[in-house]
């Protein structure tokens, strides 16, 4: 009998959901109805409850990745790209039995990568992708262990250097490009579009002096007004994809114009250039957030220091008030 009546009118649940050799679960209740309900709950959910023993998962990481691919990965917008990244991560870790992964192991893997010179932002991105895979597997009931990444806090990475093209460099880039490369340059500098948004643009998305980006990073459609001259320059057909540009060749042209581009930054400098000049020309930071499609104003604030009047009160209200004259310090002033 799994429910026993104790002295004093209490009731004890004493059950082994997995049989006589399994773990024993005991709990005491004041009411028999509560004891009965708890017993049914335990027996009905024995495979999902964390207090029950579960066998160590002996499957390889690559096997779990293939299950993730079938459950979710192949349906994601950038699923193929994520799968390639996961294969690279698994190769870096080693295609181990999943049961060997725990917070200590993952911490050591992280430490080694940082020691080898891998950037904190790269480590964070890889760990987030791996954690996402385990989340999907856990939610679907395919994985019953703890997520080995969850215990690790995100690393604080160095803020990447942000640069932009000067007016002279913009002119050089426009002179160095032709055809679709020239037109996509005009589009990016006129709208702040990401490269991926620009290359997916169709003629149908340019209407009434407005460009509508549908293939955006966050999945939200974004519309940006442009001048009539810009429309005439970029819209060379009435339907279909507007630009076919060789990314590698474009990067070489861009670096010939600006050789000192920070490492890891190439065509994204066009987006930075739009935002930087927008602010320097007196644009509003909140308007810029909407144009850029930033989810948080903190992302847009990266460009705030470029505003002509940025923190100008520091000059007006500092102790010297903008004057280098040294005030008198005679004792009489202390009287």
QUIWOPE-V724227 format. One line per field, one symbol per residue. phi: phi as a letter, one per 30 degrees, with the letter a starting at -180 (. if undefined). burial: b if it has 24 or more other C-alpha atoms within 12 Angstrom, else e. Layout:
phi = ???
burial = ???
This chain:
phi = .cccdcdjicbcdbbbecjdcddccbacbdcdddddddedddddbddcdddcdbdddcddeddddddedddbedcdeceddddddddddddddjdddedddbedddddddedddddjddedddeddddddddddddddddidbcddddceddddddcddddcbaddedddddddddcbhddddddddddcbiddeddddcdceddcbhhbccccccdcicdbcbdbdddddddcccbcajddbbbdeddddddddddbdceeeicbdddddddedddedddjddddddedddiddbdddddecddddecdhdddddcdechicdddddbddddcd
burial = ebbeeeeeeebbbbbebeeeeeeebebbbeeeeebbebbeebeeebeeeeeeeeeeeeeebbbbbbbbbeebbeeeeeeeebbebbbebbeebeeeebbebeeeebbebbeeeeeeeebbeebbebbbbbbbbbbbbeeeebbbbbbbbbeeeeeeeeeeebbbbeeeebeebbebbeebbbbbbbbbbbbbbbbbbbbbbbbebbbebbbbbbbbeeeeebbbbbeeebbebbbeeeeeebbebeeeebbebbbebbeebeeeebbbbbbbbbbbbbbbeeebbeebbbbbbbeeeeebbbbbebeeeeeeeeeeeeeeeeeeeeeeeeeeeee
